[in-house]
Amino acid sequence: MNSTQNTDGIFPRGQQTSPDYFTGTAWLNVLVPQDETGHYTIGNVAFEPGCRNNWHTHPAGQILLVTEGKGLYQEKGGPARHLAKGDVVVIPSGVEHWHGATADSHFTHIAVTNLTAAGAVSWLGPVTDAQYLACQ
């Protein structure tokens, strides 16, 4: 199967993400590499069941628009939020968080990520299995 083949989502799933920043399998399709002002990028991220990204922050925040499946979003020290198609997550600048699919569902979101001179994301450590399972 071609890595860009559409799998019932509204966009092709794109290229597989780096295992350095994800536990499990996810794909990223960069829809807008950088707007004309250089202030943001837009990507479609598709997670297999059980996949999640590492803890991370965004220097200038991020917005997630959930398009398919069931997912989770958690800020450090807070409860996990369950996500479904149509949900919107506004992530403030510098807030440590993670997001991904539930154990039993695919999950897809569009990520609008603001850019700064410091970059778009600062990757931290993985979400442990215990942390992830506590959110189910």
N, CA, C and O atoms as a GROMACS GRO file, in nm:
protein
  544
    1MET      N    1   0.085  -0.119   0.000
    1MET     CA    2   0.000   0.000   0.000
    1MET      C    3   0.088   0.124   0.000
    1MET      O    4   0.184   0.131   0.077
    2ASN      N    5   0.060   0.218  -0.080
    2ASN     CA    6   0.130   0.345  -0.088
    2ASN      C    7   0.107   0.424   0.040
    2ASN      O    8  -0.006   0.430   0.089
    3SER      N    9   0.211   0.484   0.097
    3SER     CA   10   0.198   0.555   0.224
    3SER      C   11   0.110   0.679   0.214
    3SER      O   12   0.066   0.731   0.316
    4THR      N   13   0.082   0.726   0.094
    4THR     CA   14  -0.005   0.842   0.080
    4THR      C   15  -0.148   0.805   0.042
    4THR      O   16  -0.232   0.892   0.020
    5GLN      N   17  -0.176   0.674   0.034
    5GLN     CA   18  -0.311   0.631  -0.003
    5GLN      C   19  -0.411   0.676   0.102
    5GLN      O   20  -0.383   0.671   0.222
    6ASN      N   21  -0.528   0.718   0.057
    6ASN     CA   22  -0.634   0.761   0.148
    6ASN      C   23  -0.693   0.639   0.217
    6ASN      O   24  -0.721   0.538   0.153
    7THR      N   25  -0.712   0.647   0.349
    7THR     CA   26  -0.770   0.538   0.426
    7THR      C   27  -0.900   0.586   0.489
    7THR      O   28  -0.912   0.590   0.612
    8ASP      N   29  -0.995   0.623   0.406
    8ASP     CA   30  -1.128   0.669   0.447
    8ASP      C   31  -1.126   0.805   0.516
    8ASP      O   32  -1.231   0.849   0.563
    9GLY      N   33  -1.015   0.873   0.523
    9GLY     CA   34  -1.011   1.008   0.577
    9GLY      C   35  -1.036   1.108   0.466
    9GLY      O   36  -1.049   1.071   0.350
   10ILE      N   37  -1.043   1.235   0.503
   10ILE     CA   38  -1.068   1.336   0.400
   10ILE      C   39  -0.941   1.374   0.324
   10ILE      O   40  -0.949   1.429   0.214
   11PHE      N   41  -0.822   1.344   0.382
   11PHE     CA   42  -0.694   1.368   0.315
   11PHE      C   43  -0.614   1.239   0.312
   11PHE      O   44  -0.633   1.153   0.398
   12PRO      N   45  -0.525   1.224   0.215
   12PRO     CA   46  -0.433   1.110   0.220
   12PRO      C   47  -0.354   1.115   0.351
   12PRO      O   48  -0.330   1.222   0.406
   13ARG      N   49  -0.314   1.000   0.400
   13ARG     CA   50  -0.250   0.997   0.533
   13ARG      C   51  -0.106   1.047   0.535
   13ARG      O   52  -0.056   1.078   0.643
   14GLY      N   53  -0.039   1.056   0.423
   14GLY     CA   54   0.095   1.116   0.421
   14GLY      C   55   0.206   1.020   0.455
   14GLY      O   56   0.198   0.901   0.425
   15GLN      N   57   0.310   1.072   0.519
   15GLN     CA   58   0.429   0.994   0.552
   15GLN      C   59   0.427   0.951   0.699
   15GLN      O   60   0.375   1.022   0.785
   16GLN      N   61   0.483   0.834   0.725
   16GLN     CA   62   0.488   0.785   0.862
   16GLN      C   63   0.574   0.877   0.948
   16GLN      O   64   0.679   0.924   0.905
   17THR      N   65   0.527   0.903   1.071
   17THR     CA   66   0.599   0.992   1.162
   17THR      C   67   0.719   0.922   1.225
   17THR      O   68   0.731   0.800   1.218
   18SER      N   69   0.806   0.999   1.284
   18SER     CA   70   0.927   0.947   1.346
   18SER      C   71   0.897   0.873   1.476
   18SER      O   72   0.825   0.924   1.562
   19PRO      N   73   0.952   0.754   1.491
   19PRO     CA   74   0.935   0.682   1.618
   19PRO      C   75   1.006   0.752   1.735
   19PRO      O   76   0.986   0.715   1.850
   20ASP      N   77   1.088   0.852   1.705
   20ASP     CA   78   1.152   0.930   1.812
   20ASP      C   79   1.050   1.014   1.889
   20ASP      O   80   1.076   1.050   2.004
   21TYR      N   81   0.935   1.044   1.827
   21TYR     CA   82   0.838   1.134   1.888
   21TYR      C   83   0.698   1.073   1.906
   21TYR      O   84   0.608   1.138   1.959
   22PHE      N   85   0.681   0.948   1.860
   22PHE     CA   86   0.550   0.881   1.868
   22PHE      C   87   0.568   0.739   1.921
   22PHE      O   88   0.664   0.670   1.886
   23THR      N   89   0.475   0.696   2.004
   23THR     CA   90   0.465   0.556   2.044
   23THR      C   91   0.353   0.498   1.960
   23THR      O   92   0.238   0.540   1.972
   24GLY      N   93   0.385   0.402   1.874
   24GLY     CA   94   0.288   0.348   1.781
   24GLY      C   95   0.305   0.412   1.645
   24GLY      O   96   0.403   0.483   1.620
   25THR      N   97   0.209   0.386   1.556
   25THR     CA   98   0.220   0.431   1.418
   25THR      C   99   0.125   0.546   1.389
   25THR      O  100   0.005   0.539   1.417
   26ALA      N  101   0.180   0.652   1.333
   26ALA     CA  102   0.101   0.768   1.290
   26ALA      C  103   0.158   0.818   1.158
   26ALA      O  104   0.272   0.789   1.122
   27TRP      N  105   0.076   0.893   1.087
   27TRP     CA  106   0.116   0.951   0.958
   27TRP      C  107   0.088   1.101   0.960
   27TRP      O  108  -0.009   1.147   1.021
   28LEU      N  109   0.175   1.176   0.893
   28LEU     CA  110   0.160   1.321   0.880
   28LEU      C  111   0.154   1.358   0.733
   28LEU      O  112   0.241   1.321   0.654
   29ASN      N  113   0.050   1.432   0.698
   29ASN     CA  114   0.037   1.489   0.565
   29ASN      C  115   0.040   1.640   0.583
   29ASN      O  116  -0.057   1.699   0.631
   30VAL      N  117   0.150   1.703   0.545
   30VAL     CA  118   0.162   1.848   0.557
   30VAL      C  119   0.076   1.911   0.448
   30VAL      O  120   0.108   1.900   0.329
   31LEU      N  121  -0.030   1.977   0.488
   31LEU     CA  122  -0.124   2.038   0.393
   31LEU      C  123  -0.078   2.177   0.351
   31LEU      O  124  -0.091   2.214   0.234
   32VAL      N  125  -0.024   2.254   0.446
   32VAL     CA  126   0.031   2.387   0.418
   32VAL      C  127   0.166   2.391   0.489
   32VAL      O  128   0.170   2.404   0.612
   33PRO      N  129   0.277   2.381   0.414
   33PRO     CA  130   0.408   2.376   0.478
   33PRO      C  131   0.439   2.502   0.558
   33PRO      O  132   0.503   2.495   0.664
   34GLN      N  133   0.396   2.614   0.509
   34GLN     CA  134   0.413   2.742   0.580
   34GLN      C  135   0.330   2.844   0.503
   34GLN      O  136   0.336   2.853   0.381
   35ASP      N  137   0.252   2.920   0.578
   35ASP     CA  138   0.171   3.022   0.509
   35ASP      C  139   0.262   3.132   0.455
   35ASP      O  140   0.380   3.136   0.488
   36GLU      N  141   0.207   3.220   0.374
   36GLU     CA  142   0.288   3.325   0.311
   36GLU      C  143   0.352   3.420   0.411
   36GLU      O  144   0.454   3.483   0.380
   37THR      N  145   0.295   3.432   0.531
   37THR     CA  146   0.354   3.520   0.634
   37THR      C  147   0.458   3.447   0.716
   37THR      O  148   0.532   3.511   0.791
   38GLY      N  149   0.464   3.315   0.705
   38GLY     CA  150   0.560   3.238   0.783
   38GLY      C  151   0.516   3.215   0.926
   38GLY      O  152   0.598   3.182   1.012
   39HIS      N  153   0.386   3.233   0.954
   39HIS     CA  154   0.339   3.225   1.093
   39HIS      C  155   0.281   3.091   1.134
   39HIS      O  156   0.267   3.066   1.254
   40TYR      N  157   0.245   3.004   1.040
   40TYR     CA  158   0.187   2.875   1.080
   40TYR      C  159   0.205   2.771   0.971
   40TYR      O  160   0.235   2.802   0.856
   41THR      N  161   0.185   2.644   1.011
   41THR     CA  162   0.176   2.531   0.920
   41THR      C  163   0.047   2.457   0.953
   41THR      O  164  -0.008   2.470   1.062
   42ILE      N  165  -0.001   2.380   0.856
   42ILE     CA  166  -0.121   2.299   0.878
   42ILE      C  167  -0.092   2.157   0.832
   42ILE      O  168  -0.044   2.136   0.720
   43GLY      N  169  -0.121   2.061   0.920
   43GLY     CA  170  -0.097   1.922   0.886
   43GLY      C  171  -0.211   1.833   0.929
   43GLY      O  172  -0.280   1.861   1.027
   44ASN      N  173  -0.230   1.725   0.856
   44ASN     CA  174  -0.328   1.623   0.891
   44ASN      C  175  -0.250   1.508   0.955
   44ASN      O  176  -0.158   1.454   0.894
   45VAL      N  177  -0.287   1.470   1.078
   45VAL     CA  178  -0.217   1.364   1.149
   45VAL      C  179  -0.315   1.250   1.174
   45VAL      O  180  -0.421   1.271   1.234
   46ALA      N  181  -0.279   1.130   1.129
   46ALA     CA  182  -0.364   1.011   1.146
   46ALA      C  183  -0.290   0.912   1.237
   46ALA      O  184  -0.177   0.872   1.208
   47PHE      N  185  -0.356   0.874   1.346
   47PHE     CA  186  -0.300   0.782   1.446
   47PHE      C  187  -0.368   0.646   1.437
   47PHE      O  188  -0.490   0.639   1.426
   48GLU      N  189  -0.290   0.539   1.443
   48GLU     CA  190  -0.346   0.405   1.458
   48GLU      C  191  -0.395   0.390   1.602
   48GLU      O  192  -0.352   0.465   1.690
   49PRO      N  193  -0.486   0.295   1.629
   49PRO     CA  194  -0.529   0.273   1.767
   49PRO      C  195  -0.408   0.254   1.860
   49PRO      O  196  -0.314   0.183   1.826
   50GLY      N  197  -0.414   0.319   1.975
   50GLY     CA  198  -0.307   0.308   2.074
   50GLY      C  199  -0.188   0.399   2.052
   50GLY      O  200  -0.100   0.407   2.138
   51CYS      N  201  -0.182   0.468   1.939
   51CYS     CA  202  -0.069   0.556   1.910
   51CYS      C  203  -0.087   0.690   1.978
   51CYS      O  204  -0.198   0.745   1.984
   52ARG      N  205   0.023   0.743   2.029
   52ARG     CA  206   0.022   0.878   2.086
   52ARG      C  207   0.159   0.941   2.065
   52ARG      O  208   0.259   0.873   2.045
   53ASN      N  209   0.160   1.075   2.069
   53ASN     CA  210   0.288   1.143   2.056
   53ASN      C  211   0.348   1.165   2.195
   53ASN      O  212   0.282   1.146   2.297
   54ASN      N  213   0.475   1.204   2.197
   54ASN     CA  214   0.544   1.234   2.323
   54ASN      C  215   0.488   1.360   2.386
   54ASN      O  216   0.417   1.436   2.321
   55TRP      N  217   0.519   1.380   2.513
   55TRP     CA  218   0.494   1.509   2.575
   55TRP      C  219   0.568   1.613   2.492
   55TRP      O  220   0.678   1.586   2.442
   56HIS      N  221   0.510   1.730   2.475
   56HIS     CA  222   0.574   1.835   2.399
   56HIS      C  223   0.508   1.969   2.428
   56HIS      O  224   0.402   1.975   2.491
   57THR      N  225   0.570   2.075   2.381
   57THR     CA  226   0.515   2.210   2.392
   57THR      C  227   0.526   2.278   2.256
   57THR      O  228   0.602   2.236   2.169
   58HIS      N  229   0.447   2.384   2.239
   58HIS     CA  230   0.455   2.468   2.120
   58HIS      C  231   0.480   2.611   2.167
   58HIS      O  232   0.400   2.665   2.243
   59PRO      N  233   0.591   2.673   2.125
   59PRO     CA  234   0.624   2.808   2.171
   59PRO      C  235   0.513   2.911   2.146
   59PRO      O  236   0.499   3.008   2.221
   60ALA      N  237   0.435   2.890   2.038
   60ALA     CA  238   0.328   2.985   2.006
   60ALA      C  239   0.192   2.916   1.994
   60ALA      O  240   0.103   2.965   1.924
   61GLY      N  241   0.175   2.803   2.061
   61GLY     CA  242   0.047   2.735   2.066
   61GLY      C  243   0.015   2.654   1.942
   61GLY      O  244   0.089   2.651   1.844
   62GLN      N  245  -0.101   2.586   1.950
   62GLN     CA  246  -0.147   2.500   1.841
   62GLN      C  247  -0.299   2.484   1.853
   62GLN      O  248  -0.355   2.499   1.962
   63ILE      N  249  -0.364   2.454   1.742
   63ILE     CA  250  -0.507   2.423   1.740
   63ILE      C  251  -0.524   2.288   1.672
   63ILE      O  252  -0.467   2.265   1.565
   64LEU      N  253  -0.602   2.199   1.734
   64LEU     CA  254  -0.634   2.070   1.676
   64LEU      C  255  -0.782   2.067   1.637
   64LEU      O  256  -0.867   2.106   1.717
   65LEU      N  257  -0.812   2.022   1.516
   65LEU     CA  258  -0.949   2.007   1.467
   65LEU      C  259  -0.970   1.858   1.440
   65LEU      O  260  -0.914   1.804   1.344
   66VAL      N  261  -1.049   1.791   1.523
   66VAL     CA  262  -1.066   1.646   1.513
   66VAL      C  263  -1.161   1.615   1.397
   66VAL      O  264  -1.272   1.667   1.390
   67THR      N  265  -1.114   1.526   1.306
   67THR     CA  266  -1.193   1.493   1.189
   67THR      C  267  -1.244   1.348   1.187
   67THR      O  268  -1.341   1.318   1.118
   68GLU      N  269  -1.179   1.259   1.261
   68GLU     CA  270  -1.220   1.118   1.260
   68GLU      C  271  -1.178   1.049   1.389
   68GLU      O  272  -1.078   1.087   1.452
   69GLY      N  273  -1.255   0.947   1.428
   69GLY     CA  274  -1.215   0.857   1.535
   69GLY      C  275  -1.230   0.912   1.676
   69GLY      O  276  -1.298   1.011   1.700
   70LYS      N  277  -1.164   0.842   1.768
   70LYS     CA  278  -1.166   0.879   1.910
   70LYS      C  279  -1.023   0.899   1.958
   70LYS      O  280  -0.934   0.819   1.929
   71GLY      N  281  -1.002   1.008   2.030
   71GLY     CA  282  -0.868   1.039   2.076
   71GLY      C  283  -0.864   1.091   2.218
   71GLY      O  284  -0.966   1.101   2.286
   72LEU      N  285  -0.744   1.124   2.260
   72LEU     CA  286  -0.718   1.176   2.393
   72LEU      C  287  -0.627   1.297   2.383
   72LEU      O  288  -0.540   1.304   2.295
   73TYR      N  289  -0.647   1.392   2.474
   73TYR     CA  290  -0.560   1.508   2.486
   73TYR      C  291  -0.539   1.530   2.635
   73TYR      O  292  -0.635   1.529   2.712
   74GLN      N  293  -0.414   1.550   2.677
   74GLN     CA  294  -0.387   1.572   2.819
   74GLN      C  295  -0.277   1.675   2.836
   74GLN      O  296  -0.173   1.669   2.771
   75GLU      N  297  -0.303   1.771   2.925
   75GLU     CA  298  -0.201   1.866   2.966
   75GLU      C  299  -0.135   1.813   3.092
   75GLU      O  300  -0.200   1.749   3.174
   76LYS      N  301  -0.007   1.839   3.108
   76LYS     CA  302   0.069   1.790   3.223
   76LYS      C  303   0.000   1.832   3.352
   76LYS      O  304  -0.029   1.950   3.372
   77GLY      N  305  -0.025   1.735   3.440
   77GLY     CA  306  -0.085   1.762   3.569
   77GLY      C  307  -0.237   1.767   3.570
   77GLY      O  308  -0.298   1.784   3.675
   78GLY      N  309  -0.299   1.754   3.452
   78GLY     CA  310  -0.445   1.763   3.443
   78GLY      C  311  -0.506   1.633   3.395
   78GLY      O  312  -0.434   1.540   3.357
   79PRO      N  313  -0.639   1.625   3.397
   79PRO     CA  314  -0.706   1.505   3.348
   79PRO      C  315  -0.704   1.499   3.196
   79PRO      O  316  -0.691   1.601   3.129
   80ALA      N  317  -0.715   1.380   3.143
   80ALA     CA  318  -0.722   1.363   2.998
   80ALA      C  319  -0.861   1.403   2.949
   80ALA      O  320  -0.961   1.383   3.018
   81ARG      N  321  -0.864   1.458   2.832
   81ARG     CA  322  -0.990   1.493   2.765
   81ARG      C  323  -1.013   1.395   2.652
   81ARG      O  324  -0.924   1.376   2.568
   82HIS      N  325  -1.131   1.333   2.648
   82HIS     CA  326  -1.166   1.243   2.538
   82HIS      C  327  -1.214   1.327   2.420
   82HIS      O  328  -1.292   1.421   2.438
   83LEU      N  329  -1.168   1.292   2.300
   83LEU     CA  330  -1.198   1.369   2.180
   83LEU      C  331  -1.271   1.284   2.076
   83LEU      O  332  -1.249   1.164   2.066
   84ALA      N  333  -1.358   1.349   2.000
   84ALA     CA  334  -1.430   1.283   1.892
   84ALA      C  335  -1.446   1.382   1.777
   84ALA      O  336  -1.423   1.502   1.792
   85LYS      N  337  -1.487   1.332   1.662
   85LYS     CA  338  -1.507   1.412   1.541
   85LYS      C  339  -1.584   1.540   1.573
   85LYS      O  340  -1.690   1.536   1.636
   86GLY      N  341  -1.530   1.652   1.529
   86GLY     CA  342  -1.593   1.782   1.552
   86GLY      C  343  -1.537   1.858   1.670
   86GLY      O  344  -1.566   1.976   1.685
   87ASP      N  345  -1.457   1.792   1.756
   87ASP     CA  346  -1.398   1.862   1.870
   87ASP      C  347  -1.284   1.952   1.825
   87ASP      O  348  -1.216   1.925   1.726
   88VAL      N  349  -1.264   2.058   1.900
   88VAL     CA  350  -1.155   2.153   1.876
   88VAL      C  351  -1.076   2.167   2.006
   88VAL      O  352  -1.135   2.181   2.113
   89VAL      N  353  -0.945   2.163   1.995
   89VAL     CA  354  -0.858   2.181   2.111
   89VAL      C  355  -0.768   2.301   2.083
   89VAL      O  356  -0.697   2.304   1.983
   90VAL      N  357  -0.773   2.400   2.171
   90VAL     CA  358  -0.685   2.516   2.161
   90VAL      C  359  -0.577   2.499   2.267
   90VAL      O  360  -0.606   2.499   2.387
   91ILE      N  361  -0.454   2.483   2.222
   91ILE     CA  362  -0.342   2.456   2.312
   91ILE      C  363  -0.262   2.586   2.330
   91ILE      O  364  -0.204   2.637   2.234
   92PRO      N  365  -0.259   2.639   2.452
   92PRO     CA  366  -0.186   2.764   2.475
   92PRO      C  367  -0.035   2.748   2.457
   92PRO      O  368   0.019   2.638   2.467
   93SER      N  369   0.030   2.857   2.432
   93SER     CA  370   0.176   2.860   2.417
   93SER      C  371   0.244   2.801   2.540
   93SER      O  372   0.209   2.833   2.653
   94GLY      N  373   0.343   2.714   2.515
   94GLY     CA  374   0.427   2.662   2.621
   94GLY      C  375   0.365   2.557   2.712
   94GLY      O  376   0.431   2.513   2.806
   95VAL      N  377   0.242   2.515   2.688
   95VAL     CA  378   0.176   2.417   2.775
   95VAL      C  379   0.223   2.276   2.737
   95VAL      O  380   0.212   2.235   2.621
   96GLU      N  381   0.276   2.203   2.835
   96GLU     CA  382   0.322   2.066   2.811
   96GLU      C  383   0.200   1.975   2.798
   96GLU      O  384   0.111   1.977   2.883
   97HIS      N  385   0.196   1.895   2.690
   97HIS     CA  386   0.079   1.812   2.661
   97HIS      C  387   0.116   1.697   2.569
   97HIS      O  388   0.229   1.688   2.520
   98TRP      N  389   0.019   1.610   2.546
   98TRP     CA  390   0.029   1.505   2.445
   98TRP      C  391  -0.110   1.479   2.389
   98TRP      O  392  -0.210   1.519   2.449
   99HIS      N  393  -0.117   1.411   2.274
   99HIS     CA  394  -0.245   1.372   2.215
   99HIS      C  395  -0.224   1.248   2.131
   99HIS      O  396  -0.114   1.221   2.083
  100GLY      N  397  -0.334   1.172   2.112
  100GLY     CA  398  -0.326   1.051   2.033
  100GLY      C  399  -0.457   0.976   2.033
  100GLY      O  400  -0.558   1.026   2.082
  101ALA      N  401  -0.454   0.856   1.977
  101ALA     CA  402  -0.573   0.773   1.964
  101ALA      C  403  -0.603   0.698   2.093
  101ALA      O  404  -0.513   0.672   2.173
  102THR      N  405  -0.730   0.662   2.112
  102THR     CA  406  -0.763   0.571   2.220
  102THR      C  407  -0.712   0.432   2.180
  102THR      O  408  -0.672   0.411   2.065
  103ALA      N  409  -0.714   0.340   2.274
  103ALA     CA  410  -0.661   0.206   2.248
  103ALA      C  411  -0.742   0.130   2.144
  103ALA      O  412  -0.691   0.037   2.081
  104ASP      N  413  -0.869   0.168   2.126
  104ASP     CA  414  -0.957   0.090   2.039
  104ASP      C  415  -1.007   0.166   1.915
  104ASP      O  416  -1.102   0.121   1.851
  105SER      N  417  -0.945   0.278   1.881
  105SER     CA  418  -0.994   0.356   1.768
  105SER      C  419  -0.881   0.428   1.695
  105SER      O  420  -0.784   0.471   1.757
  106HIS      N  421  -0.896   0.440   1.563
  106HIS     CA  422  -0.811   0.531   1.487
  106HIS      C  423  -0.848   0.673   1.532
  106HIS      O  424  -0.953   0.694   1.593
  107PHE      N  425  -0.763   0.769   1.502
  107PHE     CA  426  -0.788   0.908   1.540
  107PHE      C  427  -0.716   0.997   1.440
  107PHE      O  428  -0.599   0.975   1.409
  108THR      N  429  -0.786   1.098   1.388
  108THR     CA  430  -0.726   1.191   1.293
  108THR      C  431  -0.763   1.333   1.331
  108THR      O  432  -0.877   1.362   1.365
  109HIS      N  433  -0.663   1.422   1.326
  109HIS     CA  434  -0.690   1.564   1.348
  109HIS      C  435  -0.608   1.648   1.252
  109HIS      O  436  -0.504   1.605   1.202
  110ILE      N  437  -0.656   1.767   1.228
  110ILE     CA  438  -0.580   1.868   1.156
  110ILE      C  439  -0.514   1.955   1.261
  110ILE      O  440  -0.580   2.002   1.354
  111ALA      N  441  -0.384   1.975   1.248
  111ALA     CA  442  -0.309   2.056   1.343
  111ALA      C  443  -0.268   2.187   1.276
  111ALA      O  444  -0.203   2.187   1.172
  112VAL      N  445  -0.307   2.298   1.338
  112VAL     CA  446  -0.265   2.431   1.294
  112VAL      C  447  -0.161   2.474   1.397
  112VAL      O  448  -0.194   2.503   1.512
  113THR      N  449  -0.036   2.478   1.353
  113THR     CA  450   0.074   2.504   1.445
  113THR      C  451   0.140   2.637   1.413
  113THR      O  452   0.184   2.661   1.301
  114ASN      N  453   0.144   2.723   1.513
  114ASN     CA  454   0.207   2.853   1.498
  114ASN      C  455   0.358   2.840   1.500
  114ASN      O  456   0.413   2.757   1.573
  115LEU      N  457   0.424   2.920   1.421
  115LEU     CA  458   0.570   2.917   1.410
  115LEU      C  459   0.633   3.037   1.478
  115LEU      O  460   0.577   3.146   1.479
  116THR      N  461   0.750   3.015   1.535
  116THR     CA  462   0.828   3.124   1.595
  116THR      C  463   0.975   3.104   1.558
  116THR      O  464   1.011   3.004   1.495
  117ALA      N  465   1.058   3.198   1.595
  117ALA     CA  466   1.202   3.183   1.573
  117ALA      C  467   1.254   3.062   1.650
  117ALA      O  468   1.355   3.003   1.612
  118ALA      N  469   1.186   3.026   1.759
  118ALA     CA  470   1.225   2.909   1.839
  118ALA      C  471   1.174   2.778   1.777
  118ALA      O  472   1.200   2.670   1.831
  119GLY      N  473   1.103   2.788   1.666
  119GLY     CA  474   1.049   2.669   1.600
  119GLY      C  475   0.903   2.648   1.629
  119GLY      O  476   0.836   2.736   1.685
  120ALA      N  477   0.852   2.530   1.592
  120ALA     CA  478   0.710   2.500   1.606
  120ALA      C  479   0.680   2.411   1.726
  120ALA      O  480   0.571   2.418   1.783
  121VAL      N  481   0.777   2.327   1.764
  121VAL     CA  482   0.753   2.229   1.871
  121VAL      C  483   0.882   2.199   1.945
  121VAL      O  484   0.991   2.201   1.888
  122SER      N  485   0.868   2.172   2.074
  122SER     CA  486   0.980   2.126   2.156
  122SER      C  487   0.940   1.989   2.211
  122SER      O  488   0.854   1.978   2.298
  123TRP      N  489   1.005   1.884   2.159
  123TRP     CA  490   0.971   1.747   2.198
  123TRP      C  491   1.034   1.712   2.331
  123TRP      O  492   1.149   1.747   2.359
  124LEU      N  493   0.956   1.641   2.414
  124LEU     CA  494   1.001   1.596   2.545
  124LEU      C  495   0.993   1.444   2.549
  124LEU      O  496   0.996   1.379   2.444
  125GLY      N  497   0.985   1.386   2.667
  125GLY     CA  498   0.986   1.241   2.681
  125GLY      C  499   0.855   1.174   2.642
  125GLY      O  500   0.752   1.241   2.628
  126PRO      N  501   0.859   1.042   2.624
  126PRO     CA  502   0.739   0.967   2.586
  126PRO      C  503   0.635   0.965   2.698
  126PRO      O  504   0.667   0.978   2.816
  127VAL      N  505   0.510   0.947   2.658
  127VAL     CA  506   0.401   0.920   2.750
  127VAL      C  507   0.416   0.773   2.786
  127VAL      O  508   0.415   0.687   2.698
  128THR      N  509   0.430   0.743   2.915
  128THR     CA  510   0.449   0.603   2.955
  128THR      C  511   0.320   0.523   2.933
  128THR      O  512   0.211   0.579   2.923
  129ASP      N  513   0.336   0.392   2.925
  129ASP     CA  514   0.218   0.306   2.912
  129ASP      C  515   0.123   0.328   3.030
  129ASP      O  516   0.001   0.332   3.012
  130ALA      N  517   0.178   0.344   3.151
  130ALA     CA  518   0.094   0.365   3.271
  130ALA      C  519   0.016   0.496   3.260
  130ALA      O  520  -0.103   0.500   3.292
  131GLN      N  521   0.081   0.603   3.215
  131GLN     CA  522   0.013   0.732   3.197
  131GLN      C  523  -0.097   0.720   3.093
  131GLN      O  524  -0.208   0.770   3.112
  132TYR      N  525  -0.066   0.653   2.982
  132TYR     CA  526  -0.163   0.636   2.874
  132TYR      C  527  -0.282   0.552   2.919
  132TYR      O  528  -0.397   0.591   2.898
  133LEU      N  529  -0.257   0.439   2.980
  133LEU     CA  530  -0.365   0.350   3.022
  133LEU      C  531  -0.455   0.414   3.128
  133LEU      O  532  -0.574   0.383   3.136
  134ALA      N  533  -0.400   0.502   3.209
  134ALA     CA  534  -0.480   0.572   3.312
  134ALA      C  535  -0.582   0.666   3.248
  134ALA      O  536  -0.679   0.704   3.313
  135CYS      N  537  -0.562   0.703   3.123
  135CYS     CA  538  -0.651   0.797   3.054
  135CYS      C  539  -0.765   0.727   2.981
  135CYS      O  540  -0.860   0.794   2.940
  136GLN      N  541  -0.759   0.599   2.964
  136GLN     CA  542  -0.861   0.526   2.889
  136GLN      C  543  -0.990   0.529   2.966
  136GLN      O  544  -1.091   0.474   2.921
   0.00000   0.00000   0.00000
